[in-house]
Amino acid sequence: MYESRHAPLATRAAFRRRVVRHFGVGMLLIGGSLLVGMLGYHYLEGMRWIDAYVNAAMLLGGMGPMKTELEYPATKVFAGLYALYSGIVVLAAASIILAPILHRLVHRLHLEEEKSTQGK
């Protein structure tokens, strides 16, 4: 997927494709997680879709739920587990999205380091 340490730097077009692909995967992860949260709030608590959306989105964004008083114990358990999951999934999505950018930076530094040591 990525060029090895001694391989030349990927072209700008290849790098752009890689960034777009990683961004798409990250957004699919976020979107799928948002859908799971919406389904949980809608079916367990009986929230309207818009309310389920805003609660799931707020948890994924790290802000906490909008509706603080949940009626059913199953929803409370779901909300707690979803909050823990949300913290992890946002970090994972950010890592996926930033991976090609950080790889290119580190790879470029290694190539420059190799050039400077070969010139001595």
C-alpha positions as CSV (number, residue, x, y, z in Angstrom):
1,M,0.0,0.0,0.0
2,Y,2.8,2.4,0.9
3,E,6.2,2.6,-0.7
4,S,9.1,1.0,1.2
5,R,11.9,2.9,2.8
6,H,14.2,2.9,-0.2
7,A,11.5,3.3,-2.9
8,P,11.2,6.8,-4.5
9,L,8.4,9.1,-3.2
10,A,5.0,8.4,-4.8
11,T,3.9,10.8,-7.5
12,R,1.5,13.6,-6.5
13,A,-1.3,11.9,-8.4
14,A,-0.7,8.6,-6.5
15,F,-0.5,10.5,-3.2
16,R,-3.8,12.3,-3.9
17,R,-5.5,9.0,-4.8
18,R,-4.2,7.5,-1.5
19,V,-5.4,10.5,0.5
20,V,-8.9,10.4,-1.1
21,R,-9.1,6.6,-0.5
22,H,-8.1,6.9,3.1
23,F,-10.5,9.8,3.6
24,G,-13.3,7.7,2.2
25,V,-12.6,4.8,4.5
26,G,-12.5,7.1,7.5
27,M,-15.8,8.7,6.5
28,L,-17.4,5.2,6.0
29,L,-16.3,4.3,9.5
30,I,-17.8,7.5,10.9
31,G,-20.9,7.2,8.9
32,G,-21.4,3.5,9.8
33,S,-20.9,4.3,13.4
34,L,-23.4,7.2,13.2
35,L,-25.9,4.8,11.7
36,V,-25.4,2.3,14.5
37,G,-25.9,5.0,17.1
38,M,-29.1,6.2,15.4
39,L,-30.5,2.7,15.2
40,G,-29.8,2.1,18.8
41,Y,-31.4,5.3,20.0
42,H,-34.4,4.9,17.7
43,Y,-35.2,1.3,18.5
44,L,-34.2,1.1,22.1
45,E,-35.5,4.5,23.3
46,G,-38.1,5.2,20.7
47,M,-36.5,8.5,19.7
48,R,-37.5,10.2,16.4
49,W,-34.9,9.8,13.7
50,I,-33.7,13.4,14.0
51,D,-33.3,13.1,17.8
52,A,-31.5,9.8,17.4
53,Y,-29.2,11.4,14.9
54,V,-28.3,14.4,17.1
55,N,-27.6,12.2,20.1
56,A,-25.4,9.8,18.1
57,A,-23.6,12.7,16.4
58,M,-23.0,14.5,19.7
59,L,-21.5,11.4,21.2
60,L,-19.3,10.7,18.2
61,G,-18.2,14.3,18.3
62,G,-17.2,14.0,22.0
63,M,-19.8,16.4,23.2
64,G,-22.1,14.1,25.1
65,P,-25.8,13.3,24.4
66,M,-28.4,16.0,24.0
67,K,-31.1,14.0,25.9
68,T,-29.7,13.3,29.3
69,E,-32.6,11.4,30.9
70,L,-33.0,8.0,29.2
71,E,-36.1,6.0,30.1
72,Y,-35.0,2.4,29.5
73,P,-32.1,0.5,31.1
74,A,-31.2,-1.1,27.8
75,T,-30.8,2.4,26.3
76,K,-28.6,3.5,29.2
77,V,-26.3,0.5,28.6
78,F,-26.3,1.1,24.9
79,A,-25.5,4.8,25.4
80,G,-22.6,4.0,27.7
81,L,-21.1,1.4,25.3
82,Y,-21.7,3.6,22.4
83,A,-19.9,6.5,24.1
84,L,-16.8,4.3,24.8
85,Y,-16.9,3.0,21.2
86,S,-17.3,6.5,19.8
87,G,-14.1,7.7,21.5
88,I,-12.1,4.8,19.9
89,V,-13.7,5.1,16.5
90,V,-13.0,8.8,16.1
91,L,-9.3,8.2,16.9
92,A,-9.2,5.3,14.5
93,A,-10.8,7.3,11.7
94,A,-8.4,10.2,12.3
95,S,-5.5,7.8,12.2
96,I,-6.7,6.3,8.9
97,I,-7.2,9.8,7.4
98,L,-3.8,11.1,8.5
99,A,-1.8,7.9,7.8
100,P,-0.9,8.8,4.1
101,I,0.1,12.3,5.0
102,L,2.3,11.3,7.9
103,H,3.8,8.4,5.8
104,R,4.7,10.8,3.0
105,L,6.3,13.2,5.5
106,V,8.4,10.5,7.2
107,H,9.3,8.9,3.9
108,R,10.5,12.2,2.5
109,L,12.6,12.8,5.6
110,H,14.2,9.4,5.2
111,L,15.0,9.9,1.5
112,E,16.6,13.3,2.3
113,E,18.6,11.6,5.1
114,E,19.8,8.9,2.7
115,K,20.9,11.6,0.2
116,S,22.8,13.5,2.8
117,T,24.6,10.4,4.1
118,Q,25.5,9.2,0.6
119,G,27.0,12.6,-0.3
120,K,29.6,12.4,2.6
